């Protein structure tokens, strides 16, 4: 395949590799197939073929890692007695299916929402019949990314929802969950998960004449049907296709199958290649929701050929005799479905693994043309791994080469002699399983030594673009993640420190162009996204602090306002929280008591224990307001945390509302008030801070008309440190992820089960300025409780921002539970939780 332009080698590079600890007797079983699966939350599940003579065999385990902490592998003893043949994540990335060569299928889900703790809850089986293909049923959600609309202002135009029916619906059109599998003896089995936890399973043969199925794949049609493709492994046999319909009749699962047109691979009918490729080794639909395109690979001992086929509707020519008898037939030509070959490669080295893109890019001619003109290739390439250790990315329609990666063993082709010498030296290290990330910007491979490699794939496939264009590509994918809720770790792999400022500004501009309802839905996600971007440049680290504080403020504000209760149940439409917001923005008085008078105090009455249990959160609000006001005089330095709050009218307004609520609660129970250390006993610290906060808020409450704070306000703020003790704010959790260590494009080598030594570099040294030193007492970042220098409680930490909090709640009060519900599944930044070892101190 001729290389196109300069793309070949600059397009892919190794970001990191992670390997198992070398055991003196660990050996590999080359015959065991490996599988891996990549979820939209950037968790990777994979199997390995390592056997240790003394210790337990690792082969039947499922290993799960989070791409940001690959060394922290969670190996779950799967209970599968035979080789694991399939792994599949669901759409939400929170459940995993595994199937083995004994016909057992297991469904795994997180225990206590922890990414490193999994349990098997349900499953199904076809006794002794190896599973060759497995998939979750389709939930009817399908998006299309329109590259030609990447400049449109509305997210709905860039990422449009495609009309697609779920495989099966419950009452009211809610998609039913479940899975479908194909076994080696030609059976198809479907399991449905009922909302009450029951599993309905049914098994049917694919057609009357059951025959061996060596390879199979599953895809879905827009009308809610399922298509299964099968091959018996020989290229002289046809590749068969079946339509499968699933329904529920009388509380039982019913399966109907129907035969669709089949095909013979072209290489078997081509006289020059007739018997060259005896075996079909790979059979894949190009996407789970594209049942009309299929990729086939036929191989011999040393080489392979890949073909791409598509299903077309064609007219059937009708003989003249019939046209004279019935004129109706002559008008409308009868249509027939037929497989046609789209493209094929030349003879290639032997293919060892295939990875298909998951990005649902629109494939209309205009979209393809714009993608080609702007050099935006994510979602258009599929990856082929070869037995010599190299990886090619080829176009999913034309199969033309887009990029190449040479593995360690497949050094670039040299003269004939060395190639001959290499061949005899035994099998080279190559990928046995590969998966592309959800944005196609990264590729994970498991090689024949059980090692995991993470490759970066350039969005432009190595074409050199101007900065503006590179930013647009990354921005388009960030917006896609923002809309879908997928994790964006793989996009961060491509962000260089000099891009951060621009990306954050452009992301904010795009966000402000959306309608108010959508802005509301995405309000926390965009803050989390900006925080993760700002972590990547040493000049924006201080803003990470601000974004985390903002997430915390939004969450506290929602929780405390939701505790307010209307005095009478049949109150007018506004909730007490909304009325509080309205009154605080209308009454701009700087005296806290004058604002308070306008509120109905009976709405603020809570139980004493509740108020006491909220004291830590209230203290944070009080401390933060004091810190902000005290830092107003030296506001000229954007490298100090808190800087962005001084111009953020919305956030200051939130603080102002909270101060009013806290003031009223303080009348009910004085001990819940924030504690200040003041120099004089008579001073009313709350009303002093409220007065200054209001003056600052008045300067910037209107976004397009921000004025500078006047000198008297700055003078008063200068006096604060002499009146009150300024608190130390706990800014950032410790950052132990890998993403910032990958920026200089140097390969990072890691080992499973061993955290890497923290390598110092520009960003991390800046970062440490805002982090507690290792010996200092630890803190629960979300409950604002001190855990001591050597915590005795089990904790969990966020896989993205590193936030630490206790696993079990120390407090049983409902209000506290309400606060904890906000981050029980995910951290406030949207990251997944992982259990921390007790010795983390």
BELDA-V384468 format. One record per pair of residues at least 12 apart in sequence whose C-alpha atoms are under 7 Angstrom apart, sorted by sequence separation. I is the first residue (numbers start at 0). J is the second residue. D is the distance in whole Angstrom. If there is no record, write none. Layout:
BEGIN
((I/J/D) (I/J/D))
END
This chain:
BEGIN
((34/46/6) (46/58/7) (62/74/4) (85/97/6) (86/98/7) (94/106/7) (95/107/5) (107/119/4) (145/157/5) (178/190/5) (189/201/6) (215/227/7) (216/228/5) (228/240/4) (243/255/6) (244/256/6) (282/294/6) (283/295/7) (294/306/6) (295/307/6) (380/392/6) (381/393/6) (391/403/5) (432/444/6) (433/445/6) (441/453/7) (442/454/5) (563/575/6) (776/788/4) (793/805/6) (794/806/5) (33/46/6) (61/74/6) (62/75/6) (85/98/5) (94/107/6) (95/108/7) (106/119/6) (107/120/6) (144/157/6) (145/158/6) (177/190/5) (178/191/7) (188/201/6) (189/202/6) (215/228/5) (216/229/7) (227/240/6) (228/241/6) (243/256/5) (282/295/5) (294/307/5) (380/393/5) (381/394/6) (390/403/6) (391/404/6) (432/445/5) (441/454/6) (442/455/7) (530/543/5) (563/576/7) (695/708/6) (775/788/6) (792/805/7) (793/806/6) (33/47/6) (46/60/6) (60/74/6) (61/75/5) (83/97/7) (84/98/6) (85/99/7) (94/108/5) (105/119/7) (106/120/6) (144/158/5) (177/191/4) (188/202/4) (215/229/4) (226/240/7) (227/241/5) (242/256/6) (243/257/7) (281/295/6) (282/296/7) (293/307/6) (294/308/6) (380/394/4) (381/395/6) (390/404/5) (430/444/6) (431/445/6) (441/455/5) (627/641/6) (774/788/7) (46/61/5) (60/75/6) (61/76/7) (83/98/6) (84/99/5) (93/108/6) (106/121/6) (143/158/5) (144/159/7) (176/191/6) (177/192/5) (187/202/6) (188/203/6) (214/229/6) (215/230/6) (226/241/6) (227/242/6) (241/256/7) (242/257/5) (281/296/5) (293/308/5) (379/394/6) (380/395/5) (389/404/6) (390/405/7) (430/445/5) (431/446/5) (440/455/6) (441/456/5) (561/576/7) (45/61/6) (46/62/6) (60/76/5) (61/77/6) (83/99/4) (84/100/6) (93/109/7) (105/121/6) (106/122/6) (142/158/6) (143/159/5) (176/192/5) (186/202/7) (187/203/6) (214/230/5) (226/242/5) (241/257/6) (242/258/6) (280/296/6) (292/308/6) (293/309/6) (379/395/6) (389/405/4) (430/446/4) (431/447/6) (440/456/5) (530/546/6) (560/576/5) (31/48/6) (44/61/7) (45/62/5) (60/77/5) (82/99/5) (83/100/6) (105/122/4) (142/159/6) (143/160/6) (186/203/6) (187/204/6) (212/229/6) (213/230/6) (214/231/7) (225/242/6) (226/243/6) (241/258/5) (242/259/7) (279/296/6) (280/297/6) (292/309/4) (315/332/6) (388/405/7) (389/406/5) (429/446/5) (430/447/6) (440/457/6) (473/490/7) (530/547/7) (44/62/5) (45/63/7) (59/77/6) (81/99/6) (82/100/6) (104/122/5) (105/123/7) (142/160/5) (143/161/7) (186/204/4) (187/205/6) (212/230/6) (213/231/5) (214/232/7) (224/242/7) (225/243/5) (240/258/6) (241/259/5) (279/297/4) (280/298/6) (291/309/5) (292/310/6) (314/332/6) (315/333/6) (360/378/6) (388/406/5) (428/446/6) (429/447/6) (440/458/6) (44/63/4) (81/100/5) (104/123/5) (141/160/6) (142/161/6) (185/204/6) (186/205/6) (212/231/5) (213/232/5) (224/243/6) (225/244/6) (240/259/5) (278/297/5) (279/298/6) (291/310/5) (314/333/6) (315/334/6) (359/378/7) (408/427/6) (428/447/6) (28/48/6) (43/63/6) (44/64/7) (59/79/6) (79/99/6) (81/101/6) (103/123/6) (104/124/6) (141/161/5) (185/205/6) (211/231/6) (224/244/6) (240/260/6) (278/298/5) (314/334/5) (315/335/7) (358/378/5) (388/408/6) (389/409/6) (408/428/7) (428/448/7) (526/546/6) (27/48/6) (42/63/7) (43/64/5) (59/80/7) (103/124/4) (240/261/6) (276/297/6) (277/298/7) (278/299/7) (313/334/5) (314/335/6) (357/378/7) (387/408/7) (388/409/5) (691/712/7) (27/49/5) (42/64/6) (43/65/6) (59/81/7) (102/124/5) (103/125/6) (141/163/7) (239/261/5) (276/298/5) (277/299/6) (312/334/6) (313/335/5) (356/378/5) (387/409/5) (780/802/6) (26/49/6) (27/50/6) (42/65/4) (59/82/6) (102/125/5) (140/163/7) (238/261/6) (239/262/7) (276/299/5) (312/335/6) (313/336/6) (780/803/6) (781/804/6) (25/49/6) (26/50/5) (41/65/6) (42/66/6) (59/83/6) (102/126/5) (139/163/5) (185/209/6) (237/261/6) (238/262/5) (275/299/7) (312/336/5) (313/337/7) (356/380/7) (526/550/7) (779/803/6) (780/804/6) (25/50/6) (26/51/7) (41/66/6) (101/126/6) (102/127/5) (139/164/5) (184/209/7) (185/210/6) (237/262/5) (238/263/6) (311/336/6) (312/337/6) (356/381/6) (779/804/5) (25/51/5) (101/127/4) (102/128/5) (139/165/4) (184/210/6) (185/211/6) (237/263/5) (310/336/7) (311/337/5) (355/381/5) (503/529/6) (779/805/7) (24/51/6) (25/52/7) (101/128/5) (102/129/5) (138/165/5) (184/211/5) (185/212/6) (236/263/7) (310/337/6) (311/338/6) (354/381/6) (355/382/7) (523/550/6) (575/602/7) (24/52/6) (100/128/7) (101/129/5) (102/130/5) (137/165/5) (138/166/7) (183/211/6) (184/212/6) (310/338/4) (311/339/7) (354/382/5) (474/502/7) (100/129/4) (137/166/5) (183/212/5) (309/338/6) (310/339/6) (353/382/6) (354/383/7) (797/826/6) (99/129/6) (100/130/6) (136/166/6) (183/213/6) (234/264/7) (308/338/6) (309/339/5) (353/383/5) (99/130/6) (308/339/6) (309/340/6) (352/383/6) (353/384/6) (799/830/5) (98/130/6) (235/267/6) (308/340/4) (309/341/6) (352/384/5) (470/502/7) (474/506/7) (798/830/6) (234/267/7) (307/340/6) (308/341/5) (350/383/7) (351/384/5) (499/532/6) (797/830/6) (798/831/6) (307/341/6) (350/384/6) (351/385/5) (499/533/6) (655/689/7) (797/831/6) (798/832/6) (307/342/5) (350/385/4) (351/386/6) (566/601/6) (797/832/5) (798/833/6) (138/174/5) (306/342/6) (307/343/6) (349/385/6) (350/386/6) (566/602/5) (796/832/6) (797/833/6) (306/343/4) (348/385/6) (349/386/6) (499/536/7) (565/602/5) (733/770/6) (795/832/6) (796/833/6) (305/343/6) (306/344/7) (438/476/7) (564/602/5) (731/769/6) (732/770/6) (795/833/5) (796/834/7) (305/344/6) (388/427/7) (496/535/6) (563/602/6) (564/603/7) (730/769/6) (731/770/5) (795/834/4) (796/835/6) (136/176/6) (304/344/6) (387/427/6) (388/428/6) (496/536/4) (563/603/6) (730/770/6) (794/834/6) (795/835/5) (136/177/6) (304/345/6) (386/427/7) (388/429/4) (794/835/6) (73/115/5) (135/177/6) (136/178/5) (304/346/5) (387/429/6) (388/430/7) (135/178/4) (136/179/7) (234/277/5) (303/346/6) (304/347/6) (386/429/5) (481/524/7) (134/178/6) (135/179/6) (233/277/6) (234/278/5) (302/346/7) (303/347/5) (385/429/7) (652/696/7) (678/722/5) (793/837/6) (134/179/5) (233/278/5) (234/279/5) (302/347/6) (303/348/6) (651/696/6) (677/722/6) (678/723/6) (84/130/7) (89/135/6) (133/179/6) (134/180/6) (232/278/6) (233/279/6) (302/348/4) (303/349/5) (384/430/6) (677/723/4) (84/131/7) (85/132/7) (87/134/6) (133/180/4) (232/279/5) (301/348/6) (302/349/4) (303/350/6) (676/723/6) (677/724/6) (85/133/6) (132/180/5) (133/181/7) (232/280/7) (301/349/5) (441/489/6) (648/696/6) (675/723/7) (676/724/5) (132/181/5) (440/489/6) (34/84/7) (36/86/6) (38/88/6) (130/180/7) (131/181/6) (440/490/6) (790/840/7) (34/85/6) (35/86/6) (36/87/6) (130/181/6) (131/182/5) (201/252/6) (203/254/7) (205/256/6) (298/349/7) (648/699/5) (649/700/7) (789/840/6) (34/86/7) (36/88/7) (39/91/7) (40/92/6) (130/182/4) (131/183/6) (199/251/7) (200/252/6) (201/253/7) (621/673/6) (647/699/7) (648/700/4) (788/840/7) (17/70/7) (39/92/5) (129/182/6) (130/183/6) (199/252/6) (646/699/6) (648/701/7) (38/92/5) (128/182/6) (129/183/6) (342/396/7) (344/398/6) (128/183/6) (342/397/6) (343/398/7) (617/672/7) (618/673/4) (128/184/7) (342/398/7) (617/673/6) (618/674/7) (164/221/6) (166/223/4) (614/671/5) (163/221/4) (164/222/5) (165/223/5) (166/224/6) (402/460/6) (614/672/7) (163/222/7) (164/223/5) (401/460/7) (611/670/7) (611/671/5) (377/438/7) (378/439/6) (607/668/7) (610/671/6) (377/439/5) (234/297/7) (377/440/7) (625/688/7) (226/290/6) (595/659/7) (216/282/7) (218/284/7) (215/282/6) (216/283/6) (734/801/6) (214/282/6) (216/284/7) (219/287/6) (220/288/6) (591/659/7) (733/801/6) (218/287/4) (219/288/5) (220/289/7) (732/801/5) (217/287/7) (218/288/6) (219/289/7) (220/290/6) (285/355/7) (732/802/5) (218/289/6) (219/290/6) (218/290/5) (583/656/6) (260/336/7) (262/338/6) (580/656/7) (260/337/6) (167/245/7) (352/430/7) (167/246/7) (351/430/7) (352/431/6) (354/433/5) (356/435/6) (358/437/6) (351/431/6) (352/432/5) (353/433/6) (354/434/5) (355/435/7) (357/437/5) (358/438/5) (352/433/6) (354/435/6) (358/439/7) (377/458/6) (632/713/6) (137/219/7) (376/458/6) (631/713/7) (131/214/6) (132/215/6) (134/217/7) (356/439/6) (375/458/6) (376/459/6) (131/215/6) (132/216/5) (375/459/5) (376/460/7) (632/716/7) (132/217/7) (374/459/5) (631/716/7) (632/717/6) (629/716/6) (628/716/6) (629/717/7) (629/719/6) (629/720/7) (545/640/6) (591/686/6) (544/640/6) (545/641/6) (590/686/7) (375/472/7) (541/638/5) (556/653/7) (541/639/6) (542/640/6) (545/643/7) (591/689/6) (541/640/5) (626/725/6) (589/689/7) (590/690/6) (625/725/7) (626/726/7) (556/657/7) (589/690/5) (589/693/6) (622/726/6) (616/783/7) (615/783/6) (615/784/7) (544/730/6) (544/731/6) (609/812/6) (612/815/7) (535/739/6) (609/814/6) (144/359/6) (145/360/7) (143/359/5) (144/360/5) (145/361/6) (142/359/6) (143/360/6) (144/361/5) (143/361/5) (147/365/7) (147/366/5) (146/366/5) (145/366/6) (147/369/6) (146/369/7) (146/370/6) (537/761/6) (537/762/5) (536/762/6) (540/766/6) (535/762/7) (537/765/6) (492/738/7) (495/742/7) (558/818/6) (550/827/7) (527/828/5) (149/475/7) (0/345/7) (152/509/7) (152/512/6) (153/513/6) (10/402/6) (11/403/7) (11/404/6) (7/401/7) (8/402/6) (6/401/7) (7/402/4) (8/403/5) (6/402/6) (7/403/5) (8/404/6) (35/432/6) (37/434/6) (2/400/6) (3/401/7) (33/431/6) (34/432/5) (35/433/7) (36/434/6) (39/437/6) (0/399/7) (32/431/7) (33/432/6) (35/434/7) (37/436/6) (0/400/6) (49/449/7) (48/449/6) (47/449/5) (29/447/7) (27/448/7) (19/450/7) (18/450/5) (17/450/6) (18/451/6) (16/450/7) (17/451/5) (16/451/6) (17/452/7) (16/452/4) (15/452/6) (16/453/6) (15/453/5) (14/453/6) (13/453/6) (14/454/5) (13/454/4) (14/455/6) (12/454/6) (13/455/6) (11/454/6) (12/455/5) (11/455/6) (11/456/5) (40/485/6) (41/486/6) (10/456/6) (11/457/6) (39/485/5) (40/486/5) (10/457/5) (39/486/6) (10/460/5) (10/461/4) (9/461/5) (6/460/6) (6/461/5) (6/462/6) (5/462/7) (68/736/6) (67/736/5) (68/737/6) (67/737/5) (67/738/6) (70/749/7) (72/751/6) (70/750/6) (71/751/7) (72/752/6) (70/751/4) (71/752/6) (70/752/5) (70/753/6) (70/754/6) (112/824/5) (114/831/6) (113/831/7) (114/832/6) (115/833/5) (113/832/5) (114/833/5) (115/834/6) (112/832/7) (113/833/5) (113/834/6) (14/741/6) (14/744/7) (20/750/6) (15/746/5) (16/747/7) (17/748/6) (18/749/6) (19/750/6) (20/751/7) (14/746/5) (15/747/5) (16/748/5) (17/749/4) (18/750/5) (19/751/5) (13/746/6) (14/747/7) (15/748/6) (16/749/6) (17/750/5) (18/751/6) (17/751/6))
END
